[in-house]
Every structure is written in C-alpha cells, then in structure tokens.
Amino acid sequence: MLMQSREKLADKIEFINLLCRLGVSYNFENEIEEQLNDIFIVLPDLLSKNDYDLYTLAILFQVLRQYGYKMPCVAAHFEPEYTLARLMITKYTKMLSVVDDTYDAYGTIDELRRFTDAFQRCNADAIDEVPEYMKVIYKGLLNLFDENRKCWQ
C-alpha cells in the first residue's frame, strides 16, 4: 500500500533508498521486496525504453544489489566482447579532446583552416599542408583511423 503511490521507477527506487537510509525499511520488507521483484523482472525493458540519468541508475543498481539481486556488469556494453569498442571509444574521445584544445587554444585561423582541409582529405599526403606543431596530431588521427579500420575488418 505504501508503495502504490509511487508510479515512476525513479520515484519508487528513491523512496526505497530513503527508507533504507533512514533505517526503517524493515517495517516495509514485504512491500519493498514485491516492488523490487517487479522492477527486476521488467528491468531490461525499462532500461531500453527509458533514458535514466546516471544518479537514478546508480541508486537502482545499488538498491537491487543490496536486496540480493544479481546485476549484470551494469550494462551490456561492459561485457568482455565489447572491450575493443570501449578501447576505441576511449581513444577517439582522447584524440577529440586534443584536437579541440588545439583549436581552442593554440591554432591561428590560417593554421586551423589548413589543418581542417588536410583532415577532410584524410590522407598522409596532406600532412605537408599542416603546421609543424600539428603534424603529430594529424599523424595520430591517421593512425587512429587506420587502427579502427583494421580492427573492424
């Protein structure tokens, strides 16, 4: 009865978490167990159809684990077969950060235009058009693209 007023997943899980933190969850063990069981059964469907924020997901997984539900490795993307994808995403993110910092803080308009033109052509022959200090970035990008192509062949 207490949990019926909580319709949305985020509200339910927040409420259960609050009861636990206040130390009064023992008074509602049956209701909490029933709600968590219902949530656990439909969890894959809920996660695929909703875009929950990190805070809500963290509390959801914490509460479910606390009540003994075996949770997968947070999401499918953290399973071993996705290791290469995670690695490539990390490399692209780091390279994007370097390029962004270069555009924001170091390059002049002329240098950035030359770098952009070379980048759009995306081949090793264009490196001569890139300013000297940007060549290492350009080579890094080309190497990353080549590595990506080889990984997915």
BELTA-V895537 format. One record per residue. N is the residue number from 1. PHI is phi in radians with two decimals (999 if undefined). BURIAL is + if it has 16 or more other ideal C-beta (glycine too) atoms within 10 Angstrom, else -. Layout:
N/PHI/BURIAL  N/PHI/BURIAL
This chain:
1/999/-  2/-1.07/-  3/-1.49/+  4/-1.14/-  5/-1.29/-  6/-1.72/-  7/-1.61/-  8/-1.48/-  9/-0.97/+  10/-1.02/+  11/-1.16/-  12/-1.07/+  13/-1.21/+  14/-1.08/+  15/-1.16/+  16/-1.09/+  17/-1.05/+  18/-1.09/-  19/-1.03/+  20/-1.13/+  21/-1.17/-  22/-1.37/-  23/1.37/-  24/-2.02/-  25/-1.10/+  26/-1.06/-  27/-1.27/-  28/-2.23/+  29/-0.93/-  30/-1.12/-  31/-1.13/+  32/-1.12/+  33/-1.05/-  34/-1.13/-  35/-1.11/+  36/-1.15/+  37/-1.10/-  38/-1.07/-  39/-1.11/+  40/-1.08/+  41/-1.11/-  42/-1.74/-  43/-0.96/+  44/-1.01/-  45/-1.18/-  46/-1.07/-  47/-1.20/-  48/-1.35/-  49/-1.72/-  50/-2.23/-  51/-1.94/-  52/-1.34/-  53/-1.33/-  54/-1.07/-  55/-1.05/-  56/-1.10/+  57/-1.10/+  58/-1.11/-  59/-1.15/+  60/-0.98/+  61/-1.16/+  62/-1.09/-  63/-1.14/+  64/-1.08/+  65/-1.13/-  66/-1.04/-  67/-1.66/+  68/1.54/-  69/-1.40/-  70/-1.39/-  71/-1.76/-  72/-1.18/-  73/-1.05/-  74/1.01/-  75/-2.80/-  76/-1.07/-  77/-1.19/-  78/-1.75/-  79/-1.34/-  80/-0.96/-  81/-1.21/-  82/-1.79/-  83/-0.99/-  84/-1.09/-  85/-1.09/-  86/-1.09/-  87/-1.09/-  88/-1.16/-  89/-1.07/-  90/-1.10/-  91/-1.10/-  92/-1.12/-  93/-1.11/-  94/-1.11/-  95/-1.15/+  96/-1.06/-  97/-1.11/-  98/-1.12/-  99/-1.11/+  100/-1.07/-  101/-1.08/-  102/-1.11/+  103/-1.13/-  104/-1.31/-  105/-2.04/-  106/-2.02/-  107/-1.38/+  108/-1.47/-  109/-1.01/-  110/-1.11/-  111/-1.10/+  112/-1.20/+  113/-1.12/-  114/-1.13/+  115/-1.11/+  116/-1.09/-  117/-1.05/-  118/-1.13/+  119/-1.08/+  120/-1.14/-  121/-1.35/-  122/0.93/-  123/-2.53/-  124/-1.15/-  125/-1.14/-  126/-1.38/+  127/-1.11/-  128/-1.14/-  129/-1.43/-  130/-1.47/+  131/-0.98/+  132/-0.91/-  133/-1.24/-  134/-1.65/+  135/-1.11/-  136/-1.13/-  137/-1.19/+  138/-1.09/+  139/-1.09/-  140/-1.06/-  141/-1.12/+  142/-1.07/+  143/-1.10/-  144/-1.13/-  145/-1.09/-  146/-1.15/-  147/-1.06/-  148/-1.07/-  149/-1.07/-  150/-1.16/-  151/-1.13/-  152/-1.79/-  153/-1.44/-
